[in-house]
């Protein structure tokens, strides 16, 4: 398994890229952004070509910014050159075409994926890009190709090649009490186990470079924080004690980890240096303060405090000063997470007796409820802030779900019929 993960992470090579023109076709930051009509043609290369095109279609479709056309109406075949006159009568504005071929390199035989995006109105090619990789990571290559299409049209980076970590039962033995950390692609595919299993495992959080995960575990009535290298699957205990030590986000420097710990008798927030393994207090009160999450700049930390009698969302600066309350609605608000921009916060609140995912501006304005069915907890933003993963029990067992940040497109990501919870989203 270690070898497979190493191959997955290091054998992808971006071969070449040419962007012919810089034009934003969709202003996705605008509230009234329209869906742009797009056609993704099956790539040349038989079954593999169709697989690549299907993944690109799925990625673009879930973004909500594209109106796609059914392949049955296409006049132009995969092996034909682009001709704008074949697409104008259909109302298509952009066309994605490509090829998949087998080539021989120093690594042996690999697949070369070529992708092009065409502007129908101007009859120009706006993007040409090529990737090469082993067939075993074809899905990852396809996600990267979808990112290229997305960026060439919106001018912004996509998240289709990012990953989600979560906690779940053993996929091969549902009758054990052990819990494991898994990682999967953003769309729920390529699920793989990265830990050996403990009775209690929780709160995985990605390092900024996406190469390691920190998480909480319990063993022999002691609570610890582990750091696992995802290339080697070797882990290192950063902290262990009889106190409740719970992971939060990494600081942007990748060396410091925010945690909550009851090491002094009540849960407060600390900065844990992963190199020296030293703790620095960021809060020291008689109130419970927990669940820290940092902004991308590292200048602010959002967290939970009961200083006003009930759990509420607060923000402080990176040194633990300038504390201010964000939420004033509801009597139980918890599990906050900053968007990468640092302008939005998602959190879980009790509404009508059940937990629901909420989103709010960091200044406490514009509170929006994203979920309504079942209990929905542990929300976590995608790197671009346009999607949120969370835990829901709406279908029985807890599962990892995804939603767009307007509450639409909610669906299960984690494998069926197992308990899964505690998702977090990688930056890379």
C-alpha positions as CSV (number, residue, x, y, z in Angstrom):
1,X,0.0,0.0,0.0
2,X,2.9,2.4,0.8
3,X,4.3,1.9,-2.7
4,X,1.0,2.6,-4.3
5,X,0.5,5.8,-2.4
6,X,4.0,7.0,-3.2
7,X,3.4,6.3,-6.9
8,X,0.1,8.1,-6.7
9,X,1.8,11.2,-5.3
10,X,5.0,11.4,-7.3
11,X,4.5,10.0,-10.8
12,X,2.2,12.7,-12.1
13,X,4.0,15.0,-14.5
14,X,2.6,18.1,-16.1
15,X,4.1,17.9,-19.6
16,X,3.3,21.2,-21.3
17,X,0.8,24.0,-21.2
18,X,-0.2,26.9,-23.5
19,X,-2.9,29.4,-22.7
20,X,-3.6,31.3,-25.9
21,X,-5.6,34.1,-24.5
22,X,-6.4,35.5,-21.1
23,X,-10.2,36.0,-20.9
24,X,-12.6,35.4,-18.0
25,X,-15.7,33.8,-19.5
26,X,-17.6,33.5,-16.2
27,X,-17.3,35.9,-13.3
28,X,-18.0,33.3,-10.6
29,X,-17.6,35.9,-7.9
30,X,-20.7,37.6,-9.1
31,X,-24.0,36.6,-7.3
32,X,-25.7,36.5,-10.7
33,X,-23.1,34.5,-12.5
34,X,-24.7,32.6,-15.4
35,X,-24.0,29.0,-16.4
36,X,-21.9,28.9,-19.5
37,X,-22.9,26.4,-22.3
38,X,-20.0,23.9,-22.7
39,X,-19.5,20.7,-24.6
40,X,-17.0,18.1,-23.4
41,X,-16.3,15.6,-26.3
42,X,-15.2,12.1,-25.5
43,X,-11.4,12.1,-25.9
44,X,-9.8,10.0,-28.6
45,X,-8.4,6.8,-27.1
46,X,-11.4,4.5,-26.8
47,X,-12.5,3.5,-23.3
48,X,-9.8,5.5,-21.5
49,X,-10.6,8.6,-23.5
50,X,-14.2,8.3,-22.5
51,X,-13.2,7.9,-18.9
52,X,-11.2,11.0,-18.9
53,X,-14.0,13.0,-20.5
54,X,-16.5,11.6,-18.1
55,X,-14.5,12.7,-15.1
56,X,-14.0,16.2,-16.5
57,X,-17.7,16.5,-17.2
58,X,-18.5,15.4,-13.6
59,X,-16.1,17.9,-12.1
60,X,-17.3,20.8,-14.1
61,X,-20.9,19.9,-13.6
62,X,-20.7,19.9,-9.8
63,X,-19.1,23.4,-9.8
64,X,-22.6,24.7,-10.9
65,X,-21.1,27.2,-13.3
66,X,-21.5,25.2,-16.5
67,X,-24.5,24.0,-18.6
68,X,-23.4,20.8,-20.4
69,X,-24.8,19.3,-23.5
70,X,-25.6,15.6,-24.0
71,X,-23.2,13.8,-26.3
72,X,-26.1,12.6,-28.5
73,X,-26.5,16.1,-30.0
74,X,-22.8,16.5,-31.0
75,X,-22.3,16.7,-34.7
76,X,-18.5,16.8,-34.5
77,X,-16.8,13.5,-33.6
78,X,-13.8,13.0,-31.3
79,X,-11.4,12.4,-34.3
80,X,-12.6,15.5,-36.2
81,X,-10.8,18.9,-36.1
82,X,-12.7,21.6,-34.2
83,X,-15.0,23.6,-36.4
84,X,-17.1,26.4,-34.8
85,X,-19.9,25.9,-37.4
86,X,-20.6,22.5,-35.9
87,X,-21.3,24.1,-32.5
88,X,-23.0,27.4,-33.1
89,X,-26.4,26.0,-34.0
90,X,-26.5,24.2,-30.7
91,X,-25.8,27.3,-28.6
92,X,-22.5,25.9,-27.4
93,X,-19.9,28.6,-26.4
94,X,-16.9,26.4,-25.3
95,X,-15.8,23.0,-26.5
96,X,-13.3,20.7,-24.7
97,X,-11.6,18.1,-26.8
98,X,-8.6,15.8,-26.3
99,X,-6.7,12.6,-26.9
100,X,-5.2,9.9,-24.7
101,X,-2.3,7.9,-26.1
102,X,0.3,5.4,-24.8
103,X,3.9,6.6,-25.1
104,X,7.3,5.1,-24.0
105,X,9.4,7.1,-21.5
106,X,12.2,6.5,-19.1
107,X,9.5,5.4,-16.6
108,X,8.2,2.9,-19.1
109,X,4.9,3.0,-20.9
110,X,2.7,5.9,-19.7
111,X,-0.4,7.6,-20.9
112,X,-0.2,11.0,-22.4
113,X,-3.4,13.1,-22.1
114,X,-3.7,16.1,-24.4
115,X,-6.5,18.6,-23.8
116,X,-7.7,21.7,-25.7
117,X,-10.4,24.2,-25.0
118,X,-12.0,26.2,-27.9
119,X,-14.0,29.4,-28.0
120,X,-16.9,28.8,-30.5
121,X,-17.6,32.5,-31.0
122,X,-14.1,33.5,-31.9
123,X,-13.2,30.1,-33.4
124,X,-10.0,30.1,-31.4
125,X,-8.2,27.7,-29.1
126,X,-7.9,29.2,-25.6
127,X,-6.0,26.4,-24.0
128,X,-3.7,23.5,-24.9
129,X,-2.2,21.3,-22.2
130,X,-0.7,17.9,-21.9
131,X,-0.1,15.5,-19.0
132,X,1.6,12.2,-18.8
133,X,1.1,9.6,-16.0
134,X,0.7,5.9,-15.3
135,X,-2.7,4.5,-15.9
136,X,-3.1,3.9,-12.1
137,X,-3.5,7.6,-11.5
138,X,-5.6,8.4,-14.5
139,X,-8.4,9.8,-12.3
140,X,-5.9,12.3,-10.8
141,X,-4.7,13.3,-14.2
142,X,-8.4,13.8,-15.3
143,X,-9.0,16.0,-12.2
144,X,-5.9,18.1,-13.1
145,X,-7.2,18.4,-16.7
146,X,-10.6,19.6,-15.3
147,X,-8.7,22.2,-13.2
148,X,-7.0,23.4,-16.4
149,X,-10.4,23.8,-18.1
150,X,-11.9,25.5,-15.1
151,X,-9.0,28.0,-14.8
152,X,-8.9,28.8,-18.5
153,X,-12.6,29.8,-18.3
154,X,-12.9,31.4,-14.9
155,X,-9.4,32.7,-14.3
156,X,-9.4,31.0,-10.9
157,X,-7.8,27.8,-9.7
158,X,-9.9,24.7,-9.3
159,X,-9.9,22.2,-6.4
160,X,-10.6,19.0,-8.4
161,X,-7.2,17.5,-7.6
162,X,-7.4,18.1,-3.9
163,X,-8.1,15.5,-1.3
164,X,-10.3,14.9,1.8
165,X,-9.3,13.1,4.9
166,X,-11.9,11.5,7.2
167,X,-12.3,8.9,10.0
168,X,-14.2,5.7,9.4
169,X,-14.7,2.1,10.3
170,X,-12.6,-0.6,8.7
171,X,-13.9,-1.1,5.2
172,X,-12.9,-4.7,5.2
173,X,-14.2,-5.6,8.7
174,X,-17.3,-3.8,9.8
175,X,-17.4,-5.6,13.1
176,X,-14.3,-4.2,14.7
177,X,-14.4,-1.2,16.9
178,X,-11.2,0.2,15.4
179,X,-11.2,3.5,13.6
180,X,-8.9,4.5,10.7
181,X,-7.9,7.7,8.9
182,X,-8.7,7.5,5.2
183,X,-8.1,9.9,2.3
184,X,-10.1,10.2,-0.9
185,X,-10.3,12.4,-3.9
186,X,-12.6,15.5,-3.7
187,X,-15.4,13.5,-5.5
188,X,-15.2,10.5,-3.1
189,X,-13.2,8.2,-5.4
190,X,-9.8,6.5,-4.8
191,X,-10.5,5.9,-1.0
192,X,-7.3,4.6,0.7
193,X,-6.5,3.9,4.4
194,X,-3.4,5.6,5.8
195,X,-3.4,4.5,9.5
196,X,-3.2,1.1,11.2
197,X,-6.2,1.7,13.5
198,X,-7.0,2.7,17.0
199,X,-10.2,2.4,19.0
200,X,-10.6,6.1,19.1
201,X,-9.3,8.3,16.2
202,X,-10.6,11.8,15.4
203,X,-10.0,15.2,13.9
204,X,-7.5,14.7,11.0
205,X,-6.0,18.0,9.7
206,X,-3.8,18.5,6.7
207,X,-0.5,20.2,6.7
208,X,-0.4,23.1,4.2
209,X,1.8,21.2,1.8
210,X,-0.6,18.2,1.7
211,X,2.1,15.8,2.6
212,X,1.1,14.9,6.2
213,X,-1.9,14.7,8.5
214,X,-2.2,15.4,12.2
215,X,-4.9,13.7,14.2
216,X,-6.0,12.8,17.7
217,X,-5.9,9.2,19.1
218,X,-6.6,7.6,22.4
219,X,-4.7,4.6,23.8
220,X,-4.6,3.2,27.3
221,X,-6.7,6.2,28.6
222,X,-4.1,8.7,27.3
223,X,-4.9,11.2,24.5
224,X,-2.3,11.8,21.9
225,X,-1.7,13.8,18.7
226,X,0.0,11.9,15.9
227,X,1.6,13.3,12.7
228,X,1.7,10.9,9.8
229,X,3.8,11.3,6.7
230,X,1.6,10.3,3.7
231,X,4.6,9.3,1.5
232,X,6.0,6.8,4.0
233,X,3.0,6.2,6.3
234,X,5.4,6.6,9.2
235,X,3.8,8.4,12.2
236,X,5.3,10.4,15.0
237,X,3.6,11.2,18.4
238,X,3.8,14.9,19.0
239,X,2.0,15.0,22.3
240,X,0.4,12.4,24.7
241,X,-1.0,12.8,28.1
242,X,-4.1,12.0,30.2
243,X,-5.5,15.4,29.2
244,X,-7.9,15.7,26.3
245,X,-5.6,16.8,23.4
246,X,-7.6,17.6,20.3
247,X,-6.2,18.7,16.9
248,X,-7.1,21.9,15.1
249,X,-5.7,23.5,12.0
250,X,-2.0,23.8,11.1
251,X,-0.7,27.4,11.0
252,X,0.3,28.5,7.5
253,X,4.0,27.9,8.3
254,X,3.3,24.2,8.5
255,X,5.4,23.8,11.6
256,X,2.9,24.9,14.2
257,X,-0.4,23.1,15.0
258,X,-3.3,24.6,16.8
259,X,-4.8,22.3,19.4
260,X,-7.1,22.4,22.3
261,X,-5.9,20.7,25.5
262,X,-7.1,20.2,29.1
263,X,-3.5,19.8,30.2
264,X,-4.1,22.5,32.9
265,X,-7.5,21.1,33.9
266,X,-9.8,22.9,31.5
267,X,-9.8,22.9,27.8
268,X,-7.9,25.9,26.3
269,X,-6.2,26.6,23.0
270,X,-2.4,26.1,22.4
271,X,0.1,26.3,19.6
272,X,2.0,23.0,19.3
273,X,5.4,23.2,17.6
274,X,5.8,20.0,15.5
275,X,9.6,20.2,15.6
276,X,10.3,21.0,19.2
277,X,7.0,19.5,20.5
278,X,6.6,22.4,22.8
279,X,3.2,24.0,23.8
280,X,2.5,27.7,23.8
281,X,-0.8,28.9,25.3
282,X,-3.1,31.1,23.2
283,X,-5.9,31.2,25.8
284,X,-5.8,30.9,29.5
285,X,-9.2,31.3,31.1
286,X,-11.7,29.6,33.4
287,X,-13.9,29.0,30.4
288,X,-13.8,26.1,27.9
289,X,-12.2,27.2,24.7
290,X,-11.7,24.7,21.9
291,X,-11.9,23.9,18.1
292,X,-9.4,26.4,16.7
293,X,-9.2,27.1,13.0
294,X,-6.8,29.6,11.4
295,X,-7.3,32.0,8.5
296,X,-4.9,31.4,5.5
297,X,-2.8,34.4,6.5
298,X,-2.5,33.0,10.0
299,X,-3.4,36.4,11.5
300,X,-6.7,35.2,13.0
301,X,-8.1,32.2,14.8
302,X,-11.7,31.2,15.0
303,X,-12.7,29.0,18.0
304,X,-15.4,28.1,20.4
305,X,-15.8,29.5,23.9
306,X,-18.5,29.3,26.6
307,X,-17.4,32.5,28.2
308,X,-20.9,33.9,27.8
309,X,-22.5,30.8,29.3
310,X,-23.2,28.9,26.1
311,X,-20.8,27.6,23.3
312,X,-20.4,30.4,20.8
313,X,-18.1,31.3,18.0
314,X,-15.3,33.8,18.7
315,X,-12.3,35.2,16.8
316,X,-8.9,36.2,18.3
317,X,-5.6,37.2,16.7
318,X,-2.8,34.7,16.3
319,X,-1.3,35.6,19.7
320,X,-4.6,35.1,21.6
321,X,-5.5,38.7,21.9
322,X,-8.4,40.9,20.7
323,X,-11.1,38.4,21.3
324,X,-14.5,39.1,19.8
325,X,-17.7,37.2,19.6
326,X,-19.1,36.3,16.1
327,X,-22.4,34.4,16.8
328,X,-25.3,35.8,18.8
329,X,-28.0,33.6,17.4
330,X,-28.6,30.1,19.0
331,X,-27.5,28.6,22.3
332,X,-25.0,26.0,21.0
333,X,-22.6,26.8,18.2
334,X,-19.5,24.8,17.6
335,X,-16.9,23.3,15.1
336,X,-16.0,26.5,13.2
337,X,-13.8,26.6,10.2
338,X,-12.4,29.6,8.3
339,X,-12.6,29.9,4.6
340,X,-9.2,30.2,2.9
341,X,-9.9,33.9,2.3
342,X,-10.6,34.4,6.0
343,X,-13.9,36.2,5.2
344,X,-16.4,33.3,5.8
345,X,-16.9,30.8,8.7
346,X,-18.8,27.6,8.6
347,X,-19.9,26.0,11.9
348,X,-22.5,23.7,13.4
349,X,-25.4,25.0,15.4
350,X,-28.4,23.3,17.1
351,X,-31.5,24.4,15.2
352,X,-34.8,22.8,16.3
353,X,-33.1,20.2,18.4
354,X,-30.7,19.0,15.6
355,X,-27.2,20.2,14.4
356,X,-27.2,22.1,11.2
357,X,-24.4,23.6,9.1
358,X,-24.3,27.3,9.1
359,X,-22.2,29.9,7.2
360,X,-21.6,33.5,8.4
361,X,-19.3,36.4,7.6
362,X,-16.5,36.8,10.1
363,X,-18.0,40.1,11.3
364,X,-21.2,38.2,12.3
365,X,-23.4,39.3,9.4
366,X,-25.2,37.3,6.7
367,X,-25.8,34.1,8.6
368,X,-27.1,31.3,6.3
369,X,-28.3,27.8,7.1
370,X,-26.9,25.3,4.6
371,X,-28.5,22.0,5.8
372,X,-31.9,21.0,7.1
373,X,-32.2,17.2,7.1
374,X,-30.8,15.1,10.0
375,X,-27.9,16.1,12.1
376,X,-25.1,17.9,10.2
377,X,-21.8,18.6,11.9
378,X,-18.0,19.2,11.5
379,X,-18.1,21.4,8.4
380,X,-14.9,22.2,6.5
381,X,-14.4,24.5,3.6
382,X,-12.7,23.6,0.3
383,X,-9.6,25.6,-0.5
384,X,-11.5,28.0,-2.7
385,X,-14.4,28.3,-0.3
386,X,-17.0,27.2,-2.8
387,X,-17.8,23.8,-1.3
388,X,-18.2,22.5,2.2
389,X,-17.7,18.9,3.5
390,X,-19.5,17.8,6.6
391,X,-20.8,14.9,8.6
392,X,-24.5,13.9,8.4
393,X,-26.6,11.1,9.8
394,X,-29.6,11.9,7.5
395,X,-29.5,8.4,6.0
396,X,-28.8,6.5,9.2
397,X,-25.1,6.0,9.8
398,X,-22.9,9.1,9.9
399,X,-21.4,9.8,6.5
400,X,-19.2,12.4,4.9
401,X,-21.3,14.8,2.6
402,X,-20.4,17.6,0.3
403,X,-22.4,20.8,-0.6
404,X,-21.9,23.9,-2.6
405,X,-21.6,27.0,-0.3
406,X,-25.1,28.0,-1.2
407,X,-26.5,24.7,0.2
408,X,-27.2,23.1,-3.2
409,X,-25.8,19.8,-4.6
410,X,-25.7,18.0,-1.3
411,X,-24.5,14.4,-1.7
412,X,-22.6,11.6,0.1
413,X,-18.9,11.2,-0.6
414,X,-17.8,8.4,1.8
415,X,-18.3,4.7,1.1
416,X,-21.7,3.2,1.6
417,X,-22.8,1.4,4.8
418,X,-19.9,2.5,7.0
419,X,-19.7,5.1,9.7
420,X,-17.6,8.1,8.5
421,X,-17.0,11.4,10.1
422,X,-14.5,14.2,10.8
423,X,-13.7,15.4,7.3
424,X,-11.0,17.9,6.4
425,X,-9.9,19.3,3.0
426,X,-6.4,19.6,1.8
427,X,-5.1,22.8,0.3
428,X,-3.2,20.8,-2.5
